[in-house]
Amino acid sequence: MEHIKLHEEYDGQEFVVEFDFLGKDSIRYYNRVEVEKRVFKNLQLFMENKQDGDDLFDRLNVTISPLLLLAAALWAKKIAGQKVVISRQTAANVRQQN
């Protein structure tokens, strides 16, 4: 929680999120980003009753189904201009898991 601050107004911008943390190889990342009001309000909800050292997104379930993962991979190929091909075996495996 000590690495993120919310500003309803900052330097003439509304709904600003300020990030300040050490990233990969201990390189400092600092940025202020204007976000949509909805994003700002959701971040406020996640930050309620949290203290320094607490995880911000502790209530998120990020389980990804194999079907969603396959769809994301196919979409990424398509926007990259690559031919999208799915084998019968892959399709059968995805159907089995869902």
PyMOL commands that set and color helices and strands:
alter all, ss='L'
color gray80, all
select helices_A, chain A and resi 24-26+37-47+66-79+88-97
alter helices_A, ss='H'
color red, helices_A
select strands_A, chain A and resi 4-10+13-22+28-34
alter strands_A, ss='S'
color yellow, strands_A
deselect
rebuild
show_as cartoon
